[in-house]
Amino acid sequence: MVFWEMTQACDLACKHCRACAVPHADPLELTTEQGMALLREVHGLGCPNLVLTGGDPAKRADLVPLVAYGTSLGLRVALTPSATPLVTAELLSQLRDAGLARLALSVDGSGPATHDAFRNVSGSFARSLEILREAKALGLTTQINTTVSTDNLAELPDIAALCAEHGVELWSVFFLVPTGRGAQLGALSPDQVEDVLHYLAALLEQSSFDIKTTAAPHFRRVLLRRKLDRGHVAGLSDGIGRAARGVNDGQGIVFVSHRGEVYPSGFLPIPCGHVSELSRVYREHPLFRALRDPSRLEGKCGECEWKRICGGSRARAFAVTGDPLG
C-alpha cells in the first residue's frame, strides 16, 4: 500500500496527529502535475492500493481529478478525509463517480464527549457519522479508523457497535505511536495492548466487518496462536489468510509526504529519497531492505520466535529507542 499525504492542511487539531497538521497548505506541497506523476510511479511500482491521506485531502481543490486519474491507471484509491463541512454530499458524489474505492472516517470515541475532545473540534463526532451515512447511501464502501488510547480504551465495544450499525467493511484499529503530537499522549501498557488484541481477535470471529491493526503487527501472532491452540494447522503458512508476511513499516507499506519525501511509513519519519524515484527507493534503499530482513532485528524482537510473522512495530521501536531495528 502506498500512502500519500496530499497536504498538511487540516481544520482539526487532533491530539494524536502524526502530521502535526496546520490550517493552511504548505506552498511546497506536490502540485497537481507532480501528484499525477506520483500516481504513475505507484502504478509502475506494481502497487494496486493507494491511500490518500493528510492533513485533510478535502482541502485540495484537485482531489476529485486526482482520484479519477488514479482510477484510470487501474489503482484502487481510498481516501481518509477529516470530518469537516468540506466533505459535502456533492463532493462524495463526485468522488464516487471518479471511482473512489473506499472512504475511511476516524471515530475515536463512542460519543461526542470523547471523540470531540480527541479532535479538539465540537461537532466532529456527529459529522463523522453523518458522512458515513451519506457515503453509504451513495454506494461507497466505508471503514472506521480508531486510534486506541487510555482515553477511549473502555469505549472500544461501543465503537465496534457503531461499526456494525453503519455497515462498514473494515474497522482499522491504530495503536498509538509516540510521534508527532501523539508523543504527548499516554500509550497503552503492554498488558493493555495484549488485552485489546485478544478482544479484537474474539470479535473478528463474529463481526459483520473485517478488523485490521496498524502499528500492532503482533495481532498476527494472537490470531495464529488461537488457531494453533484449537488444533487448526492447515494453511498456517499464510498466518491469518492474508499476506504471507505481516504488512509493516517499509514492508508492504511506503509513505509519501506532502513535499514528496519517501518514508517507510507515516509513523517512521526517516526520509529515504524523493517520490520521483519511488520504485527504486522502495526496492533498493538500505533502510527498506533492512526492514524486510528479520535477521536484522535486535533486542527482544530479534530473539522472538514470531519475528517472521510479526516483526514488531518498527515505527514504535524508532520512536521509543531511536533505532528502527530495535
C-alpha positions as a LaTeX table, in Angstrom:
\begin{tabular}{lrrr}
\hline
Residue & $x$ (\AA) & $y$ (\AA) & $z$ (\AA) \\
\hline
Met1 & 0.00 & 0.00 & 0.00 \\
Val2 & 1.19 & 3.50 & $-0.86$ \\
Phe3 & 0.06 & 6.30 & 1.44 \\
Trp4 & 0.22 & 9.83 & 0.03 \\
Glu5 & $-0.06$ & 12.69 & 2.49 \\
Met6 & $-1.66$ & 15.04 & $-0.04$ \\
Thr7 & $-1.45$ & 18.07 & 2.23 \\
Gln8 & $-0.55$ & 19.06 & 5.76 \\
Ala9 & $-3.53$ & 21.42 & 5.89 \\
Cys10 & $-6.46$ & 20.47 & 8.12 \\
Asp11 & $-9.14$ & 22.31 & 10.07 \\
Leu12 & $-8.98$ & 19.91 & 13.00 \\
Ala13 & $-6.33$ & 19.88 & 15.74 \\
Cys14 & $-6.25$ & 16.25 & 16.81 \\
Lys15 & $-4.28$ & 15.35 & 19.91 \\
His16 & $-2.54$ & 12.40 & 18.25 \\
Cys17 & $-1.85$ & 13.95 & 14.82 \\
Arg18 & 1.15 & 12.31 & 13.17 \\
Ala19 & 1.33 & 15.14 & 10.61 \\
Cys20 & 1.14 & 17.99 & 13.17 \\
Ala21 & $-1.39$ & 19.45 & 10.74 \\
Val22 & $-1.95$ & 23.20 & 10.38 \\
Pro23 & $-4.84$ & 25.18 & 8.85 \\
His24 & $-3.08$ & 26.25 & 5.65 \\
Ala25 & $-1.33$ & 24.35 & 2.89 \\
Asp26 & 2.45 & 24.24 & 2.59 \\
Pro27 & 3.41 & 26.12 & $-0.58$ \\
Leu28 & 5.90 & 23.31 & $-1.30$ \\
Glu29 & 3.32 & 20.50 & $-1.33$ \\
Leu30 & 3.17 & 18.49 & $-4.54$ \\
Thr31 & 1.33 & 20.18 & $-7.41$ \\
Thr32 & $-1.41$ & 18.50 & $-9.44$ \\
Glu33 & 1.11 & 17.58 & $-12.13$ \\
Gln34 & 3.54 & 16.19 & $-9.56$ \\
Gly35 & 0.67 & 14.28 & $-7.97$ \\
Met36 & $-0.21$ & 12.68 & $-11.28$ \\
Ala37 & 3.43 & 11.74 & $-11.76$ \\
Leu38 & 3.31 & 10.14 & $-8.30$ \\
Leu39 & 0.27 & 8.11 & $-9.32$ \\
Arg40 & 2.16 & 6.86 & $-12.36$ \\
Glu41 & 5.06 & 5.91 & $-10.07$ \\
Val42 & 2.66 & 3.98 & $-7.84$ \\
His43 & 1.30 & 2.15 & $-10.87$ \\
Gly44 & 4.83 & 1.43 & $-12.08$ \\
Leu45 & 5.72 & 0.02 & $-8.67$ \\
Gly46 & 3.05 & $-2.61$ & $-9.23$ \\
Cys47 & 1.09 & $-1.49$ & $-6.17$ \\
Pro48 & $-2.70$ & $-1.72$ & $-6.59$ \\
Asn49 & $-3.63$ & 0.17 & $-3.41$ \\
Leu50 & $-3.27$ & 3.92 & $-2.88$ \\
Val51 & $-4.50$ & 5.73 & 0.23 \\
Leu52 & $-4.93$ & 9.49 & 0.02 \\
Thr53 & $-4.45$ & 11.00 & 3.44 \\
Gly54 & $-3.26$ & 14.18 & 5.12 \\
Gly55 & $-3.86$ & 16.54 & 6.86 \\
Asp56 & $-7.17$ & 16.68 & 5.14 \\
Pro57 & $-7.22$ & 15.73 & 1.44 \\
Ala58 & $-10.51$ & 17.61 & 1.08 \\
Lys59 & $-8.50$ & 20.83 & 1.47 \\
Arg60 & $-7.09$ & 20.23 & $-2.04$ \\
Ala61 & $-9.13$ & 21.57 & $-4.96$ \\
Asp62 & $-7.73$ & 18.87 & $-7.26$ \\
Leu63 & $-8.83$ & 15.92 & $-5.10$ \\
Val64 & $-11.51$ & 14.60 & $-7.46$ \\
Pro65 & $-9.35$ & 14.83 & $-10.64$ \\
Leu66 & $-6.52$ & 13.01 & $-8.86$ \\
Val67 & $-8.86$ & 10.23 & $-7.71$ \\
Ala68 & $-10.19$ & 9.92 & $-11.26$ \\
Tyr69 & $-6.67$ & 9.82 & $-12.69$ \\
Gly70 & $-5.54$ & 7.16 & $-10.24$ \\
Thr71 & $-8.60$ & 5.07 & $-11.02$ \\
Ser72 & $-7.94$ & 5.42 & $-14.76$ \\
Leu73 & $-4.49$ & 3.92 & $-14.19$ \\
Gly74 & $-6.06$ & 0.90 & $-12.52$ \\
Leu75 & $-5.30$ & 1.89 & $-8.93$ \\
Arg76 & $-7.68$ & 1.14 & $-6.07$ \\
Val77 & $-7.91$ & 4.57 & $-4.47$ \\
Ala78 & $-9.01$ & 5.04 & $-0.86$ \\
Leu79 & $-9.48$ & 8.33 & 0.98 \\
Thr80 & $-9.23$ & 9.39 & 4.62 \\
Pro81 & $-10.69$ & 12.91 & 4.85 \\
Ser82 & $-11.29$ & 14.85 & 8.03 \\
Ala83 & $-14.87$ & 15.11 & 9.25 \\
Thr84 & $-15.46$ & 18.76 & 8.41 \\
Pro85 & $-18.03$ & 20.71 & 6.37 \\
Leu86 & $-15.67$ & 20.37 & 3.38 \\
Val87 & $-16.88$ & 16.80 & 2.88 \\
Thr88 & $-20.23$ & 17.61 & 1.34 \\
Ala89 & $-22.73$ & 15.24 & $-0.24$ \\
Glu90 & $-21.79$ & 16.79 & $-3.59$ \\
Leu91 & $-18.09$ & 16.03 & $-3.06$ \\
Leu92 & $-18.90$ & 12.46 & $-2.03$ \\
Ser93 & $-20.98$ & 12.03 & $-5.18$ \\
Gln94 & $-18.13$ & 13.35 & $-7.33$ \\
Leu95 & $-15.66$ & 11.03 & $-5.62$ \\
Arg96 & $-17.94$ & 8.05 & $-6.25$ \\
Asp97 & $-18.23$ & 8.97 & $-9.91$ \\
Ala98 & $-14.43$ & 9.37 & $-10.07$ \\
Gly99 & $-14.10$ & 5.73 & $-8.96$ \\
Leu100 & $-13.20$ & 6.07 & $-5.27$ \\
Ala101 & $-12.91$ & 2.56 & $-3.84$ \\
Arg102 & $-13.10$ & 3.26 & $-0.09$ \\
Leu103 & $-13.88$ & 6.14 & 2.26 \\
Ala104 & $-12.43$ & 5.95 & 5.77 \\
Leu105 & $-13.51$ & 8.18 & 8.66 \\
Ser106 & $-11.99$ & 8.40 & 12.12 \\
Val107 & $-14.17$ & 7.61 & 15.12 \\
Asp108 & $-12.20$ & 7.79 & 18.34 \\
Gly109 & $-14.99$ & 7.58 & 20.88 \\
Ser110 & $-18.43$ & 6.10 & 21.30 \\
Gly111 & $-19.90$ & 9.58 & 21.65 \\
Pro112 & $-19.06$ & 13.26 & 21.23 \\
Ala113 & $-17.54$ & 13.70 & 24.68 \\
Thr114 & $-14.51$ & 11.51 & 23.97 \\
His115 & $-14.26$ & 11.92 & 20.20 \\
Asp116 & $-14.65$ & 15.71 & 20.06 \\
Ala117 & $-12.14$ & 16.16 & 22.89 \\
Phe118 & $-9.71$ & 13.98 & 20.93 \\
Arg119 & $-10.25$ & 16.00 & 17.74 \\
Asn120 & $-10.41$ & 19.38 & 19.53 \\
Val121 & $-13.45$ & 20.41 & 17.47 \\
Ser122 & $-17.02$ & 20.36 & 18.76 \\
Gly123 & $-19.42$ & 18.50 & 16.47 \\
Ser124 & $-16.73$ & 16.33 & 14.88 \\
Phe125 & $-18.30$ & 13.08 & 16.12 \\
Ala126 & $-21.73$ & 13.88 & 14.70 \\
Arg127 & $-20.18$ & 14.98 & 11.40 \\
Ser128 & $-18.17$ & 11.73 & 11.11 \\
Leu129 & $-21.32$ & 9.62 & 11.43 \\
Glu130 & $-23.23$ & 11.88 & 9.05 \\
Ile131 & $-20.54$ & 11.50 & 6.39 \\
Leu132 & $-20.55$ & 7.71 & 6.86 \\
Arg133 & $-24.31$ & 7.63 & 6.31 \\
Glu134 & $-24.09$ & 9.87 & 3.24 \\
Ala135 & $-21.28$ & 7.79 & 1.74 \\
Lys136 & $-23.15$ & 4.55 & 2.34 \\
Ala137 & $-26.28$ & 5.98 & 0.73 \\
Leu138 & $-24.22$ & 6.82 & $-2.37$ \\
Gly139 & $-22.93$ & 3.26 & $-2.60$ \\
Leu140 & $-19.40$ & 3.95 & $-1.39$ \\
Thr141 & $-17.69$ & 1.29 & 0.73 \\
Thr142 & $-16.64$ & 2.63 & 4.12 \\
Gln143 & $-14.38$ & 1.96 & 7.05 \\
Ile144 & $-13.87$ & 3.39 & 10.52 \\
Asn145 & $-10.40$ & 4.19 & 11.86 \\
Thr146 & $-9.87$ & 4.31 & 15.62 \\
Thr147 & $-6.74$ & 5.29 & 17.49 \\
Val148 & $-6.67$ & 3.43 & 20.80 \\
Ser149 & $-5.51$ & 5.36 & 23.84 \\
Thr150 & $-6.13$ & 5.25 & 27.55 \\
Asp151 & $-8.87$ & 7.84 & 26.98 \\
Asn152 & $-11.10$ & 5.57 & 24.87 \\
Leu153 & $-10.00$ & 2.08 & 25.90 \\
Ala154 & $-13.23$ & 1.34 & 27.77 \\
Glu155 & $-15.32$ & 2.51 & 24.79 \\
Leu156 & $-13.99$ & 0.03 & 22.22 \\
Pro157 & $-17.04$ & $-2.30$ & 22.41 \\
Asp158 & $-19.36$ & 0.64 & 21.79 \\
Ile159 & $-17.22$ & 1.82 & 18.87 \\
Ala160 & $-17.41$ & $-1.71$ & 17.47 \\
Ala161 & $-21.19$ & $-1.46$ & 17.74 \\
Leu162 & $-21.04$ & 1.76 & 15.71 \\
Cys163 & $-19.05$ & $-0.09$ & 13.03 \\
Ala164 & $-21.81$ & $-2.69$ & 12.78 \\
Glu165 & $-24.58$ & $-0.10$ & 12.87 \\
His166 & $-23.08$ & 1.87 & 9.99 \\
Gly167 & $-22.31$ & $-1.19$ & 7.87 \\
Val168 & $-18.60$ & $-0.54$ & 7.43 \\
Glu169 & $-16.44$ & $-3.09$ & 5.66 \\
Leu170 & $-13.43$ & $-2.62$ & 7.93 \\
Trp171 & $-12.56$ & $-1.41$ & 11.41 \\
Ser172 & $-8.94$ & $-0.25$ & 11.34 \\
Val173 & $-7.57$ & $-0.02$ & 14.87 \\
Phe174 & $-4.47$ & 2.13 & 15.33 \\
Phe175 & $-2.17$ & 1.61 & 18.30 \\
Leu176 & $-0.58$ & 4.89 & 19.25 \\
Val177 & 2.98 & 5.53 & 18.10 \\
Pro178 & 4.58 & 8.38 & 20.09 \\
Thr179 & 5.41 & 10.60 & 17.12 \\
Gly180 & 4.07 & 14.00 & 16.04 \\
Arg181 & 1.52 & 15.28 & 18.55 \\
Gly182 & 0.99 & 11.67 & 19.63 \\
Ala183 & 4.22 & 11.88 & 21.62 \\
Gln184 & 2.25 & 13.84 & 24.24 \\
Leu185 & $-0.38$ & 11.12 & 24.77 \\
Gly186 & $-0.20$ & 8.14 & 27.06 \\
Ala187 & 0.15 & 4.89 & 25.12 \\
Leu188 & $-1.36$ & 1.66 & 26.43 \\
Ser189 & 0.71 & $-0.62$ & 28.63 \\
Pro190 & 1.88 & $-3.93$ & 27.12 \\
Asp191 & $-0.77$ & $-5.81$ & 29.10 \\
Gln192 & $-3.49$ & $-3.44$ & 27.91 \\
Val193 & $-2.38$ & $-3.89$ & 24.31 \\
Glu194 & $-2.47$ & $-7.67$ & 24.68 \\
Asp195 & $-5.97$ & $-7.50$ & 26.15 \\
Val196 & $-7.17$ & $-5.33$ & 23.24 \\
Leu197 & $-5.64$ & $-7.68$ & 20.67 \\
His198 & $-7.39$ & $-10.68$ & 22.21 \\
Tyr199 & $-10.64$ & $-8.72$ & 22.34 \\
Leu200 & $-10.30$ & $-7.86$ & 18.63 \\
Ala201 & $-9.44$ & $-11.47$ & 17.75 \\
Ala202 & $-12.58$ & $-12.74$ & 19.50 \\
Leu203 & $-14.69$ & $-10.02$ & 17.90 \\
Leu204 & $-13.34$ & $-10.83$ & 14.44 \\
Glu205 & $-14.80$ & $-14.33$ & 14.66 \\
Gln206 & $-18.35$ & $-13.00$ & 14.98 \\
Ser207 & $-18.41$ & $-9.49$ & 13.50 \\
Ser208 & $-20.01$ & $-8.36$ & 10.25 \\
Phe209 & $-16.89$ & $-6.36$ & 9.36 \\
Asp210 & $-13.20$ & $-7.14$ & 8.96 \\
Ile211 & $-10.66$ & $-5.89$ & 11.51 \\
Lys212 & $-7.07$ & $-4.85$ & 10.94 \\
Thr213 & $-4.49$ & $-3.20$ & 13.15 \\
Thr214 & $-1.92$ & $-0.50$ & 12.46 \\
Ala215 & 1.35 & $-0.39$ & 14.42 \\
Ala216 & 0.36 & $-3.66$ & 16.08 \\
Pro217 & 1.71 & $-6.44$ & 13.84 \\
His218 & 1.60 & $-8.77$ & 16.83 \\
Phe219 & $-2.14$ & $-9.09$ & 16.12 \\
Arg220 & $-1.00$ & $-11.76$ & 13.64 \\
Arg221 & 0.68 & $-13.64$ & 16.46 \\
Val222 & $-2.51$ & $-13.52$ & 18.54 \\
Leu223 & $-4.67$ & $-14.77$ & 15.66 \\
Leu224 & $-2.25$ & $-17.53$ & 14.70 \\
Arg225 & $-1.84$ & $-18.62$ & 18.32 \\
Arg226 & $-5.61$ & $-19.00$ & 18.62 \\
Lys227 & $-5.59$ & $-21.20$ & 15.51 \\
Leu228 & $-2.81$ & $-23.37$ & 16.90 \\
Asp229 & $-4.49$ & $-23.69$ & 20.29 \\
Arg230 & $-7.60$ & $-25.03$ & 18.56 \\
Gly231 & $-5.60$ & $-27.53$ & 16.52 \\
His232 & $-6.15$ & $-25.70$ & 13.23 \\
Val233 & $-2.89$ & $-26.49$ & 11.48 \\
Ala234 & $-3.90$ & $-26.35$ & 7.80 \\
Gly235 & $-2.76$ & $-23.33$ & 5.84 \\
Leu236 & $-0.70$ & $-21.83$ & 8.62 \\
Ser237 & 1.97 & $-20.69$ & 6.17 \\
Asp238 & $-0.13$ & $-17.62$ & 5.48 \\
Gly239 & $-0.78$ & $-16.86$ & 9.14 \\
Ile240 & $-4.27$ & $-15.39$ & 9.09 \\
Gly241 & $-5.28$ & $-15.91$ & 5.48 \\
Arg242 & $-3.86$ & $-12.64$ & 4.19 \\
Ala243 & $-0.33$ & $-11.85$ & 3.05 \\
Ala244 & 2.29 & $-14.49$ & 3.79 \\
Arg245 & 4.09 & $-11.95$ & 5.97 \\
Gly246 & 2.77 & $-9.08$ & 8.02 \\
Val247 & 2.46 & $-5.66$ & 6.44 \\
Asn248 & 4.81 & $-3.40$ & 8.36 \\
Asp249 & 6.83 & $-0.22$ & 8.02 \\
Gly250 & 8.75 & $-0.44$ & 4.73 \\
Gln251 & 7.42 & $-3.95$ & 4.14 \\
Gly252 & 4.30 & $-3.72$ & 2.03 \\
Ile253 & 3.94 & $-0.07$ & 3.02 \\
Val254 & 5.54 & 3.12 & 1.74 \\
Phe255 & 4.59 & 6.69 & 2.63 \\
Val256 & 4.97 & 9.85 & 0.55 \\
Ser257 & 4.88 & 13.20 & 2.37 \\
His258 & 3.13 & 16.31 & 1.12 \\
Arg259 & 6.52 & 17.53 & $-0.15$ \\
Gly260 & 7.29 & 14.26 & $-1.93$ \\
Glu261 & 9.69 & 12.71 & 0.59 \\
Val262 & 9.55 & 8.92 & 0.81 \\
Tyr263 & 9.37 & 7.22 & 4.22 \\
Pro264 & 8.93 & 3.57 & 5.29 \\
Ser265 & 5.62 & 4.68 & 6.86 \\
Gly266 & 3.94 & 7.81 & 8.12 \\
Phe267 & 4.85 & 6.83 & 11.66 \\
Leu268 & 8.52 & 6.15 & 10.82 \\
Pro269 & 9.73 & 9.62 & 9.76 \\
Ile270 & 13.13 & 8.75 & 8.27 \\
Pro271 & 13.39 & 10.29 & 4.77 \\
Cys272 & 14.86 & 7.88 & 2.23 \\
Gly273 & 14.50 & 9.71 & $-1.07$ \\
His274 & 12.12 & 11.57 & $-3.36$ \\
Val275 & 8.90 & 10.38 & $-4.92$ \\
Ser276 & 10.37 & 10.71 & $-8.40$ \\
Glu277 & 12.36 & 7.57 & $-7.52$ \\
Leu278 & 9.64 & 5.80 & $-5.55$ \\
Ser279 & 10.19 & 2.35 & $-7.05$ \\
Arg280 & 13.95 & 2.44 & $-6.59$ \\
Val281 & 13.69 & 3.73 & $-3.01$ \\
Tyr282 & 11.16 & 1.08 & $-2.00$ \\
Arg283 & 13.08 & $-1.78$ & $-3.59$ \\
Glu284 & 16.69 & $-0.78$ & $-3.02$ \\
His285 & 17.17 & 1.74 & $-0.21$ \\
Pro286 & 19.27 & 0.19 & 2.58 \\
Leu287 & 16.73 & 1.03 & 5.30 \\
Phe288 & 13.83 & $-0.51$ & 3.38 \\
Arg289 & 15.89 & $-3.64$ & 2.70 \\
Ala290 & 16.87 & $-3.88$ & 6.36 \\
Leu291 & 13.26 & $-3.52$ & 7.50 \\
Arg292 & 12.35 & $-6.54$ & 5.35 \\
Asp293 & 15.09 & $-8.74$ & 6.82 \\
Pro294 & 14.03 & $-10.33$ & 10.14 \\
Ser295 & 17.62 & $-11.36$ & 10.83 \\
Arg296 & 18.48 & $-7.66$ & 11.27 \\
Leu297 & 16.07 & $-7.19$ & 14.19 \\
Glu298 & 17.65 & $-6.58$ & 17.58 \\
Gly299 & 16.69 & $-6.92$ & 21.23 \\
Lys300 & 13.58 & $-8.88$ & 22.14 \\
Cys301 & 12.25 & $-8.71$ & 18.59 \\
Gly302 & 15.46 & $-10.25$ & 17.28 \\
Glu303 & 15.09 & $-13.17$ & 19.69 \\
Cys304 & 11.33 & $-13.64$ & 19.25 \\
Glu305 & 10.03 & $-16.85$ & 17.64 \\
Trp306 & 7.30 & $-14.80$ & 15.90 \\
Lys307 & 9.60 & $-12.30$ & 14.22 \\
Arg308 & 8.85 & $-13.56$ & 10.71 \\
Ile309 & 5.09 & $-13.48$ & 11.35 \\
Cys310 & 5.03 & $-10.22$ & 13.30 \\
Gly311 & 8.28 & $-8.27$ & 13.04 \\
Gly312 & 7.32 & $-5.76$ & 15.69 \\
Ser313 & 6.29 & $-2.17$ & 15.00 \\
Arg314 & 9.42 & $-0.62$ & 13.51 \\
Ala315 & 7.87 & 2.84 & 13.92 \\
Arg316 & 7.38 & 2.31 & 17.66 \\
Ala317 & 10.89 & 0.92 & 18.02 \\
Phe318 & 12.26 & 4.06 & 16.39 \\
Ala319 & 10.04 & 6.41 & 18.42 \\
Val320 & 10.99 & 4.77 & 21.71 \\
Thr321 & 14.65 & 3.80 & 21.16 \\
Gly322 & 15.82 & 5.81 & 18.13 \\
Asp323 & 16.61 & 2.52 & 16.35 \\
Pro324 & 14.12 & 1.30 & 13.72 \\
Leu325 & 15.53 & $-2.22$ & 14.07 \\
Gly326 & 15.42 & $-2.20$ & 17.87 \\
\hline
\end{tabular}
